[in-house]
Amino acid sequence: MAHDRGSIKWTSLMIPEHVELLKRTWEELERKQKPMIDEQRQEEINVKLQMALKDALTVEIQYFENHDYHKVKGKIGNIDLQNKHIKIVDHCLPLENIIDVYVD
């Protein structure tokens, strides 16, 4: 029984430049788009962040960076409104990258 290895089979026949181009094309196709956050949702996020900072609550923040979604969990160290950043654990995130906040 023949076992088809998909694109691996064909990349062995390609020159390195074509393999790199194919790899970059797949990466671009898998890139995610940053979701749009409306004003009401943004206000909800801000209220949760302020409450968590004031009461020293643990939060899980979902954020968008480098064409992908990420999560970080911990206590908020600081919210810098002037520079629009938030410090949590060892991350310094732009407020505009935050998609959602979950309070424990």
N, CA, C and O atoms as CSV, one atom per row, in Angstrom:
chain,resi,resn,atom,element,x,y,z
A,1,MET,N,N,0.844,-1.171,0.000
A,1,MET,CA,C,0.000,0.000,0.000
A,1,MET,C,C,0.897,1.245,0.000
A,1,MET,O,O,1.771,1.376,0.858
A,2,ALA,N,N,0.692,2.138,-0.933
A,2,ALA,CA,C,1.478,3.366,-1.032
A,2,ALA,C,C,1.002,4.373,0.008
A,2,ALA,O,O,-0.196,4.532,0.244
A,3,HIS,N,N,1.958,5.042,0.616
A,3,HIS,CA,C,1.637,6.054,1.629
A,3,HIS,C,C,2.035,7.426,1.092
A,3,HIS,O,O,3.221,7.704,0.910
A,4,ASP,N,N,1.040,8.288,0.838
A,4,ASP,CA,C,1.280,9.621,0.306
A,4,ASP,C,C,1.671,10.551,1.437
A,4,ASP,O,O,0.936,10.682,2.415
A,5,ARG,N,N,2.804,11.191,1.318
A,5,ARG,CA,C,3.278,12.094,2.365
A,5,ARG,C,C,2.881,13.537,2.109
A,5,ARG,O,O,3.438,14.440,2.733
A,6,GLY,N,N,1.956,13.778,1.229
A,6,GLY,CA,C,1.463,15.129,0.982
A,6,GLY,C,C,2.532,16.047,0.435
A,6,GLY,O,O,3.306,15.665,-0.443
A,7,SER,N,N,2.572,17.263,0.958
A,7,SER,CA,C,3.507,18.261,0.436
A,7,SER,C,C,4.954,17.920,0.734
A,7,SER,O,O,5.850,18.417,0.051
A,8,ILE,N,N,5.209,17.081,1.741
A,8,ILE,CA,C,6.599,16.692,2.054
A,8,ILE,C,C,7.203,15.971,0.854
A,8,ILE,O,O,8.370,16.184,0.522
A,9,LYS,N,N,6.411,15.116,0.201
A,9,LYS,CA,C,6.886,14.361,-0.951
A,9,LYS,C,C,7.350,15.310,-2.056
A,9,LYS,O,O,8.379,15.073,-2.690
A,10,TRP,N,N,6.598,16.374,-2.285
A,10,TRP,CA,C,6.905,17.280,-3.382
A,10,TRP,C,C,8.005,18.268,-3.042
A,10,TRP,O,O,8.736,18.698,-3.934
A,11,THR,N,N,8.143,18.637,-1.784
A,11,THR,CA,C,9.173,19.622,-1.441
A,11,THR,C,C,10.571,19.061,-1.648
A,11,THR,O,O,11.509,19.828,-1.866
A,12,SER,N,N,10.736,17.740,-1.585
A,12,SER,CA,C,12.067,17.169,-1.823
A,12,SER,C,C,12.494,17.356,-3.275
A,12,SER,O,O,13.685,17.291,-3.580
A,13,LEU,N,N,11.545,17.586,-4.169
A,13,LEU,CA,C,11.849,17.789,-5.583
A,13,LEU,C,C,12.006,19.266,-5.942
A,13,LEU,O,O,12.339,19.594,-7.081
A,14,MET,N,N,11.771,20.155,-4.981
A,14,MET,CA,C,11.802,21.591,-5.245
A,14,MET,C,C,13.157,22.184,-4.855
A,14,MET,O,O,13.860,21.665,-3.988
A,15,ILE,N,N,13.498,23.284,-5.519
A,15,ILE,CA,C,14.714,23.982,-5.125
A,15,ILE,C,C,14.426,24.752,-3.832
A,15,ILE,O,O,13.270,25.085,-3.570
A,16,PRO,N,N,15.440,25.042,-3.025
A,16,PRO,CA,C,15.232,25.693,-1.731
A,16,PRO,C,C,14.438,26.996,-1.802
A,16,PRO,O,O,13.672,27.292,-0.885
A,17,GLU,N,N,14.601,27.771,-2.856
A,17,GLU,CA,C,13.875,29.029,-2.984
A,17,GLU,C,C,12.374,28.783,-3.087
A,17,GLU,O,O,11.580,29.536,-2.524
A,18,HIS,N,N,11.988,27.739,-3.800
A,18,HIS,CA,C,10.575,27.409,-3.927
A,18,HIS,C,C,10.000,26.888,-2.615
A,18,HIS,O,O,8.857,27.179,-2.264
A,19,VAL,N,N,10.808,26.115,-1.899
A,19,VAL,CA,C,10.368,25.604,-0.593
A,19,VAL,C,C,10.118,26.770,0.352
A,19,VAL,O,O,9.118,26.783,1.070
A,20,GLU,N,N,11.020,27.754,0.360
A,20,GLU,CA,C,10.863,28.933,1.230
A,20,GLU,C,C,9.638,29.748,0.830
A,20,GLU,O,O,8.897,30.216,1.695
A,21,LEU,N,N,9.421,29.920,-0.461
A,21,LEU,CA,C,8.252,30.654,-0.947
A,21,LEU,C,C,6.956,29.938,-0.547
A,21,LEU,O,O,5.995,30.581,-0.127
A,22,LEU,N,N,6.933,28.621,-0.677
A,22,LEU,CA,C,5.766,27.833,-0.276
A,22,LEU,C,C,5.516,27.962,1.228
A,22,LEU,O,O,4.372,28.095,1.662
A,23,LYS,N,N,6.574,27.923,2.009
A,23,LYS,CA,C,6.456,28.068,3.464
A,23,LYS,C,C,5.875,29.433,3.834
A,23,LYS,O,O,4.971,29.513,4.665
A,24,ARG,N,N,6.385,30.510,3.224
A,24,ARG,CA,C,5.870,31.855,3.509
A,24,ARG,C,C,4.422,32.002,3.078
A,24,ARG,O,O,3.641,32.672,3.752
A,25,THR,N,N,4.054,31.385,1.965
A,25,THR,CA,C,2.670,31.443,1.489
A,25,THR,C,C,1.736,30.785,2.493
A,25,THR,O,O,0.676,31.332,2.796
A,26,TRP,N,N,2.110,29.614,3.015
A,26,TRP,CA,C,1.285,28.933,4.012
A,26,TRP,C,C,1.169,29.763,5.286
A,26,TRP,O,O,0.093,29.837,5.880
A,27,GLU,N,N,2.271,30.391,5.713
A,27,GLU,CA,C,2.233,31.241,6.908
A,27,GLU,C,C,1.278,32.410,6.714
A,27,GLU,O,O,0.524,32.748,7.627
A,28,GLU,N,N,1.300,33.026,5.551
A,28,GLU,CA,C,0.399,34.154,5.288
A,28,GLU,C,C,-1.063,33.713,5.266
A,28,GLU,O,O,-1.938,34.450,5.722
A,29,LEU,N,N,-1.331,32.533,4.747
A,29,LEU,CA,C,-2.700,32.022,4.709
A,29,LEU,C,C,-3.225,31.716,6.111
A,29,LEU,O,O,-4.426,31.816,6.359
A,30,GLU,N,N,-2.329,31.345,7.028
A,30,GLU,CA,C,-2.734,30.994,8.382
A,30,GLU,C,C,-2.801,32.200,9.316
A,30,GLU,O,O,-3.226,32.066,10.464
A,31,ARG,N,N,-2.388,33.368,8.844
A,31,ARG,CA,C,-2.437,34.567,9.676
A,31,ARG,C,C,-3.863,34.907,10.062
A,31,ARG,O,O,-4.785,34.806,9.253
A,32,LYS,N,N,-4.025,35.307,11.299
A,32,LYS,CA,C,-5.345,35.683,11.796
A,32,LYS,C,C,-5.472,37.202,11.755
A,32,LYS,O,O,-4.475,37.923,11.794
A,33,GLN,N,N,-6.700,37.670,11.675
A,33,GLN,CA,C,-6.978,39.101,11.669
A,33,GLN,C,C,-7.394,39.543,13.063
A,33,GLN,O,O,-8.086,38.815,13.774
A,34,LYS,N,N,-6.972,40.728,13.446
A,34,LYS,CA,C,-7.364,41.280,14.736
A,34,LYS,C,C,-8.849,41.625,14.701
A,34,LYS,O,O,-9.304,42.325,13.796
A,35,PRO,N,N,-9.605,41.137,15.683
A,35,PRO,CA,C,-11.035,41.451,15.685
A,35,PRO,C,C,-11.277,42.910,16.057
A,35,PRO,O,O,-10.484,43.524,16.772
A,36,MET,N,N,-12.373,43.447,15.567
A,36,MET,CA,C,-12.755,44.813,15.900
A,36,MET,C,C,-13.495,44.800,17.235
A,36,MET,O,O,-14.381,43.973,17.445
A,37,ILE,N,N,-13.139,45.701,18.124
A,37,ILE,CA,C,-13.775,45.820,19.440
A,37,ILE,C,C,-14.573,47.127,19.437
A,37,ILE,O,O,-14.007,48.202,19.240
A,38,ASP,N,N,-15.881,47.031,19.655
A,38,ASP,CA,C,-16.701,48.242,19.661
A,38,ASP,C,C,-16.536,48.989,20.993
A,38,ASP,O,O,-15.944,48.466,21.936
A,39,GLU,N,N,-17.058,50.198,21.055
A,39,GLU,CA,C,-16.884,51.051,22.240
A,39,GLU,C,C,-17.454,50.421,23.503
A,39,GLU,O,O,-16.839,50.494,24.567
A,40,GLN,N,N,-18.616,49.806,23.392
A,40,GLN,CA,C,-19.247,49.199,24.564
A,40,GLN,C,C,-18.390,48.052,25.100
A,40,GLN,O,O,-18.191,47.939,26.309
A,41,ARG,N,N,-17.890,47.212,24.214
A,41,ARG,CA,C,-17.039,46.085,24.630
A,41,ARG,C,C,-15.737,46.621,25.229
A,41,ARG,O,O,-15.243,46.077,26.216
A,42,GLN,N,N,-15.185,47.669,24.648
A,42,GLN,CA,C,-13.954,48.273,25.165
A,42,GLN,C,C,-14.167,48.803,26.574
A,42,GLN,O,O,-13.293,48.663,27.430
A,43,GLU,N,N,-15.317,49.407,26.820
A,43,GLU,CA,C,-15.639,49.927,28.147
A,43,GLU,C,C,-15.756,48.788,29.158
A,43,GLU,O,O,-15.296,48.922,30.292
A,44,GLU,N,N,-16.364,47.671,28.764
A,44,GLU,CA,C,-16.454,46.499,29.643
A,44,GLU,C,C,-15.058,45.985,30.017
A,44,GLU,O,O,-14.797,45.652,31.173
A,45,ILE,N,N,-14.185,45.927,29.040
A,45,ILE,CA,C,-12.807,45.492,29.283
A,45,ILE,C,C,-12.121,46.439,30.254
A,45,ILE,O,O,-11.451,45.996,31.187
A,46,ASN,N,N,-12.283,47.742,30.040
A,46,ASN,CA,C,-11.657,48.738,30.923
A,46,ASN,C,C,-12.161,48.618,32.354
A,46,ASN,O,O,-11.376,48.721,33.296
A,47,VAL,N,N,-13.465,48.402,32.529
A,47,VAL,CA,C,-14.037,48.258,33.876
A,47,VAL,C,C,-13.457,47.026,34.563
A,47,VAL,O,O,-13.098,47.086,35.739
A,48,LYS,N,N,-13.364,45.915,33.847
A,48,LYS,CA,C,-12.795,44.696,34.420
A,48,LYS,C,C,-11.338,44.902,34.823
A,48,LYS,O,O,-10.911,44.451,35.885
A,49,LEU,N,N,-10.583,45.581,33.972
A,49,LEU,CA,C,-9.174,45.836,34.282
A,49,LEU,C,C,-9.027,46.716,35.533
A,49,LEU,O,O,-8.210,46.430,36.408
A,50,GLN,N,N,-9.822,47.780,35.604
A,50,GLN,CA,C,-9.759,48.681,36.759
A,50,GLN,C,C,-10.155,47.952,38.046
A,50,GLN,O,O,-9.511,48.121,39.081
A,51,MET,N,N,-11.221,47.139,37.980
A,51,MET,CA,C,-11.682,46.378,39.140
A,51,MET,C,C,-10.601,45.391,39.596
A,51,MET,O,O,-10.316,45.274,40.788
A,52,ALA,N,N,-10.008,44.688,38.637
A,52,ALA,CA,C,-8.971,43.711,38.969
A,52,ALA,C,C,-7.746,44.378,39.582
A,52,ALA,O,O,-7.132,43.827,40.496
A,53,LEU,N,N,-7.387,45.559,39.087
A,53,LEU,CA,C,-6.254,46.289,39.650
A,53,LEU,C,C,-6.567,46.761,41.059
A,53,LEU,O,O,-5.750,46.596,41.965
A,54,LYS,N,N,-7.732,47.341,41.249
A,54,LYS,CA,C,-8.141,47.882,42.549
A,54,LYS,C,C,-8.228,46.787,43.618
A,54,LYS,O,O,-7.783,46.988,44.748
A,55,ASP,N,N,-8.801,45.630,43.264
A,55,ASP,CA,C,-9.025,44.557,44.227
A,55,ASP,C,C,-7.953,43.466,44.186
A,55,ASP,O,O,-8.100,42.437,44.847
A,56,ALA,N,N,-6.884,43.673,43.425
A,56,ALA,CA,C,-5.775,42.716,43.298
A,56,ALA,C,C,-6.275,41.325,42.899
A,56,ALA,O,O,-5.872,40.315,43.477
A,57,LEU,N,N,-7.162,41.296,41.899
A,57,LEU,CA,C,-7.724,40.031,41.424
A,57,LEU,C,C,-6.858,39.443,40.315
A,57,LEU,O,O,-6.176,40.167,39.589
A,58,THR,N,N,-6.896,38.127,40.200
A,58,THR,CA,C,-6.205,37.451,39.107
A,58,THR,C,C,-7.078,37.530,37.858
A,58,THR,O,O,-8.286,37.300,37.913
A,59,VAL,N,N,-6.455,37.855,36.750
A,59,VAL,CA,C,-7.170,37.950,35.486
A,59,VAL,C,C,-6.467,37.113,34.427
A,59,VAL,O,O,-5.274,36.824,34.514
A,60,GLU,N,N,-7.246,36.740,33.432
A,60,GLU,CA,C,-6.678,36.139,32.234
A,60,GLU,C,C,-6.998,37.086,31.097
A,60,GLU,O,O,-8.163,37.374,30.823
A,61,ILE,N,N,-5.971,37.562,30.446
A,61,ILE,CA,C,-6.133,38.526,29.357
A,61,ILE,C,C,-5.853,37.828,28.037
A,61,ILE,O,O,-4.808,37.207,27.841
A,62,GLN,N,N,-6.823,37.951,27.138
A,62,GLN,CA,C,-6.618,37.457,25.784
A,62,GLN,C,C,-6.225,38.663,24.940
A,62,GLN,O,O,-6.898,39.694,24.960
A,63,TYR,N,N,-5.127,38.524,24.196
A,63,TYR,CA,C,-4.658,39.643,23.385
A,63,TYR,C,C,-4.198,39.150,22.016
A,63,TYR,O,O,-3.965,37.960,21.803
A,64,PHE,N,N,-4.078,40.096,21.107
A,64,PHE,CA,C,-3.698,39.813,19.727
A,64,PHE,C,C,-2.331,40.422,19.467
A,64,PHE,O,O,-2.104,41.609,19.701
A,65,GLU,N,N,-1.417,39.575,18.973
A,65,GLU,CA,C,-0.063,40.063,18.687
A,65,GLU,C,C,0.577,39.157,17.641
A,65,GLU,O,O,0.402,37.939,17.682
A,66,ASN,N,N,1.296,39.730,16.732
A,66,ASN,CA,C,1.994,38.976,15.682
A,66,ASN,C,C,1.060,38.031,14.924
A,66,ASN,O,O,1.398,36.872,14.686
A,67,HIS,N,N,-0.091,38.527,14.557
A,67,HIS,CA,C,-1.074,37.797,13.749
A,67,HIS,C,C,-1.612,36.539,14.423
A,67,HIS,O,O,-1.984,35.580,13.747
A,68,ASP,N,N,-1.654,36.541,15.765
A,68,ASP,CA,C,-2.190,35.386,16.472
A,68,ASP,C,C,-2.755,35.821,17.817
A,68,ASP,O,O,-2.473,36.916,18.306
A,69,TYR,N,N,-3.560,34.936,18.405
A,69,TYR,CA,C,-4.163,35.183,19.714
A,69,TYR,C,C,-3.289,34.577,20.792
A,69,TYR,O,O,-2.725,33.497,20.615
A,70,HIS,N,N,-3.177,35.281,21.918
A,70,HIS,CA,C,-2.375,34.817,23.047
A,70,HIS,C,C,-3.151,35.064,24.334
A,70,HIS,O,O,-4.100,35.847,24.362
A,71,LYS,N,N,-2.731,34.379,25.406
A,71,LYS,CA,C,-3.328,34.594,26.715
A,71,LYS,C,C,-2.224,34.713,27.741
A,71,LYS,O,O,-1.174,34.079,27.635
A,72,VAL,N,N,-2.488,35.546,28.741
A,72,VAL,CA,C,-1.593,35.673,29.874
A,72,VAL,C,C,-2.464,35.757,31.116
A,72,VAL,O,O,-3.509,36.407,31.115
A,73,LYS,N,N,-2.018,35.089,32.181
A,73,LYS,CA,C,-2.808,35.060,33.408
A,73,LYS,C,C,-1.940,35.531,34.567
A,73,LYS,O,O,-0.771,35.164,34.684
A,74,GLY,N,N,-2.551,36.360,35.427
A,74,GLY,CA,C,-1.834,36.854,36.593
A,74,GLY,C,C,-2.514,38.080,37.165
A,74,GLY,O,O,-3.638,38.420,36.798
A,75,LYS,N,N,-1.809,38.735,38.072
A,75,LYS,CA,C,-2.320,39.965,38.667
A,75,LYS,C,C,-1.742,41.153,37.904
A,75,LYS,O,O,-0.594,41.139,37.460
A,76,ILE,N,N,-2.573,42.174,37.770
A,76,ILE,CA,C,-2.156,43.375,37.052
A,76,ILE,C,C,-1.211,44.172,37.945
A,76,ILE,O,O,-1.535,44.489,39.089
A,77,GLY,N,N,-0.048,44.489,37.408
A,77,GLY,CA,C,0.921,45.274,38.157
A,77,GLY,C,C,0.678,46.767,38.018
A,77,GLY,O,O,0.833,47.525,38.975
A,78,ASN,N,N,0.294,47.182,36.812
A,78,ASN,CA,C,0.140,48.599,36.544
A,78,ASN,C,C,-0.643,48.803,35.245
A,78,ASN,O,O,-0.517,48.026,34.298
A,79,ILE,N,N,-1.442,49.848,35.223
A,79,ILE,CA,C,-2.097,50.278,33.987
A,79,ILE,C,C,-1.610,51.697,33.709
A,79,ILE,O,O,-1.912,52.623,34.462
A,80,ASP,N,N,-0.861,51.859,32.631
A,80,ASP,CA,C,-0.303,53.152,32.248
A,80,ASP,C,C,-1.196,53.751,31.168
A,80,ASP,O,O,-1.053,53.434,29.987
A,81,LEU,N,N,-2.121,54.622,31.581
A,81,LEU,CA,C,-3.061,55.213,30.627
A,81,LEU,C,C,-2.381,56.207,29.696
A,81,LEU,O,O,-2.806,56.378,28.554
A,82,GLN,N,N,-1.331,56.862,30.174
A,82,GLN,CA,C,-0.642,57.841,29.340
A,82,GLN,C,C,0.023,57.156,28.136
A,82,GLN,O,O,-0.081,57.637,27.008
A,83,ASN,N,N,0.699,56.042,28.382
A,83,ASN,CA,C,1.365,55.312,27.302
A,83,ASN,C,C,0.525,54.162,26.751
A,83,ASN,O,O,0.933,53.466,25.821
A,84,LYS,N,N,-0.660,53.976,27.345
A,84,LYS,CA,C,-1.624,52.964,26.902
A,84,LYS,C,C,-1.046,51.556,26.922
A,84,LYS,O,O,-1.118,50.824,25.935
A,85,HIS,N,N,-0.468,51.190,28.071
A,85,HIS,CA,C,0.084,49.854,28.282
A,85,HIS,C,C,-0.405,49.304,29.615
A,85,HIS,O,O,-0.781,50.051,30.519
A,86,ILE,N,N,-0.389,47.989,29.712
A,86,ILE,CA,C,-0.736,47.319,30.961
A,86,ILE,C,C,0.394,46.346,31.286
A,86,ILE,O,O,0.916,45.665,30.403
A,87,LYS,N,N,0.758,46.290,32.550
A,87,LYS,CA,C,1.806,45.377,33.007
A,87,LYS,C,C,1.141,44.244,33.760
A,87,LYS,O,O,0.449,44.470,34.753
A,88,ILE,N,N,1.350,43.026,33.290
A,88,ILE,CA,C,0.838,41.828,33.960
A,88,ILE,C,C,1.916,40.750,33.869
A,88,ILE,O,O,2.460,40.480,32.799
A,89,VAL,N,N,2.205,40.150,35.004
A,89,VAL,CA,C,3.282,39.169,35.131
A,89,VAL,C,C,4.547,39.804,34.557
A,89,VAL,O,O,4.974,40.848,35.051
A,90,ASP,N,N,5.155,39.218,33.542
A,90,ASP,CA,C,6.348,39.812,32.928
A,90,ASP,C,C,6.049,40.344,31.524
A,90,ASP,O,O,6.953,40.496,30.702
A,91,HIS,N,N,4.777,40.623,31.263
A,91,HIS,CA,C,4.347,41.161,29.969
A,91,HIS,C,C,3.954,42.626,30.110
A,91,HIS,O,O,3.365,43.040,31.108
A,92,CYS,N,N,4.293,43.385,29.095
A,92,CYS,CA,C,3.829,44.766,28.989
A,92,CYS,C,C,3.058,44.838,27.676
A,92,CYS,O,O,3.646,44.840,26.595
A,93,LEU,N,N,1.730,44.897,27.789
A,93,LEU,CA,C,0.868,44.821,26.617
A,93,LEU,C,C,0.266,46.169,26.266
A,93,LEU,O,O,-0.145,46.909,27.160
A,94,PRO,N,N,0.204,46.503,24.985
A,94,PRO,CA,C,-0.561,47.680,24.584
A,94,PRO,C,C,-2.044,47.430,24.861
A,94,PRO,O,O,-2.568,46.362,24.546
A,95,LEU,N,N,-2.708,48.412,25.444
A,95,LEU,CA,C,-4.137,48.268,25.740
A,95,LEU,C,C,-4.948,47.965,24.484
A,95,LEU,O,O,-5.952,47.256,24.549
A,96,GLU,N,N,-4.521,48.493,23.354
A,96,GLU,CA,C,-5.272,48.292,22.109
A,96,GLU,C,C,-5.213,46.847,21.615
A,96,GLU,O,O,-6.018,46.458,20.769
A,97,ASN,N,N,-4.277,46.044,22.126
A,97,ASN,CA,C,-4.161,44.639,21.710
A,97,ASN,C,C,-5.065,43.708,22.510
A,97,ASN,O,O,-5.242,42.547,22.138
A,98,ILE,N,N,-5.642,44.209,23.611
A,98,ILE,CA,C,-6.460,43.363,24.475
A,98,ILE,C,C,-7.805,43.104,23.810
A,98,ILE,O,O,-8.490,44.029,23.374
A,99,ILE,N,N,-8.167,41.828,23.743
A,99,ILE,CA,C,-9.407,41.404,23.112
A,99,ILE,C,C,-10.458,41.103,24.160
A,99,ILE,O,O,-11.633,41.425,23.983
A,100,ASP,N,N,-10.027,40.474,25.273
A,100,ASP,CA,C,-10.972,40.111,26.312
A,100,ASP,C,C,-10.253,39.952,27.640
A,100,ASP,O,O,-9.043,39.727,27.691
A,101,VAL,N,N,-11.025,40.073,28.717
A,101,VAL,CA,C,-10.497,39.938,30.080
A,101,VAL,C,C,-11.440,39.035,30.860
A,101,VAL,O,O,-12.654,39.240,30.862
A,102,TYR,N,N,-10.879,38.050,31.512
A,102,TYR,CA,C,-11.639,37.137,32.375
A,102,TYR,C,C,-11.132,37.308,33.795
A,102,TYR,O,O,-9.935,37.169,34.047
A,103,VAL,N,N,-12.025,37.607,34.722
A,103,VAL,CA,C,-11.647,37.831,36.119
A,103,VAL,C,C,-11.956,36.566,36.901
A,103,VAL,O,O,-13.062,36.030,36.822
A,104,ASP,N,N,-10.956,36.087,37.669
A,104,ASP,CA,C,-11.167,34.901,38.527
A,104,ASP,C,C,-11.876,35.273,39.807
A,104,ASP,O,O,-12.135,34.407,40.643
